[in-house]
């Protein structure tokens, strides 16, 4: 467990071990998420990626696209990219 103080401006220093675990660098943005009465801090880019993944999944479901369909398309794209690199 890590502990930090809140400054008079409401600022908190994120302990080094936590910054390392989250791979936070100077200028990175963090998100605070409420989860069952707890507050979770995470790198904002990870949160954005999860939201995008959720939206894409919902859109695929709405269009009747299955996970197998996505996997097959991914394999095709990988093969096309591999063939392009060999040229």
Buried (B, 14 or more C-beta within 10 A) or exposed (E): EEEEEEEEEEEEEBEEEEBEEBEBEEEEEBEEEEEEEEEEBBBBEEBEEEEEEEEEEEEBEEEEBEEEEEEEEEEEEEEEEEEEEEE
